[in-house]
């Protein structure tokens, strides 16, 4: 698997960032840095789960080099974003975006 840059246009990137800032980032209850990524924990609500699933579906289209995992409904709501060593710059950018929203 090769790591490439984001395939979004600037406008699409801004829209995606706005979506995350409005629907997900304000609701993070815990952030955990992993060796290969980041885990974000949220309150378990149907709305937040739907927002996380929509975000992941969109991100998988442009960031195929990252792995997105959402915990099953009976285990709370956590979103894990991981990638290979070559994706560390992207993962650091996500970490900074999350930290800036806290």
N, C-alpha and C positions, 0 to 999 in steps of 0.2 A: 504494500500500500504506500503510495507516495503522498507526501504532505504538500499541499499547494495552498496558495493564498485563498482568501475568501472570494467566492465567485459572485457576490452581490455587487450591484452598482452602489454608488455612494447614497443615492436616494433610498434604495432598498435597505441598506445597512442602517441608515438613520431611522427608518420605519421599524426595523427589527429591534433596534436599541430602545426606541420609545415603547414598543410593546412590552419588552422585558421590564423596563423601568416602571411602567404603569401596573402591569398585571402580576409580576412575580417578585421583583427585588424588594419592594416595601414589606413583603410578608415573610422574608427569611427570618427564621428563629435561631438558626445556627449555621455557621460556615466552618467547614473542616477542610484544610488543605491536605491532599493526598500526595503520595510520591509521584503519581502519574496524572494528577488532576485535582478535582475539587468536588466536594459534596455539599449540597445546599439542602437544608431541612426547612419545611414549611408546616403550618398547621394543616391537618387533614380536613379539607373541605372539598365538596364536589367542584366548586368554582375554581379553586386553586389547582386541583388535579387536572381539570380540563385545560386550564391555562398552561400548565407544565407540559401536558401532552401536545397541545398545539404548538408551543415553542419548540419542543423537540422535533416534531414533524417538519417544521420549517428549517431548523438548523441542520437536520440530516441532509437536506437538499443542497446546502452550500458548504457544509463542513464534513464531508464524508470521511475525513481522516480522524475525526473525533468519535468517541463512543459515548452515547447518552443512555442512561439507565434510570428508570423511575421505579421506585419500590412498589410492590403489589399493594392494593388498597388495605389489606388487613395488617400491614406493617408500618403504618404511618406514611407520610409523604416526604420523600427525599429524592433529589435529582443529583445524579453523579455524572460528571463530565470528565472523561479521561482521554488521553492521547499518547502517542509515541513520543520519545525524547525530542524528535524534530518539531513537535507541536508545542513545545514549552513556551514559546513567545505568545502564541495564541492563548494558551491556558493562563499565562501571567496577565494578559490583557483582560481576560474574563475575571480573574481574581481581583484585579484593580477596580474593575467596573462594579463588582459586588461590594468591595470595601467602600467605594465612594458612595454607594447607595445606602449604606448603613448609617 
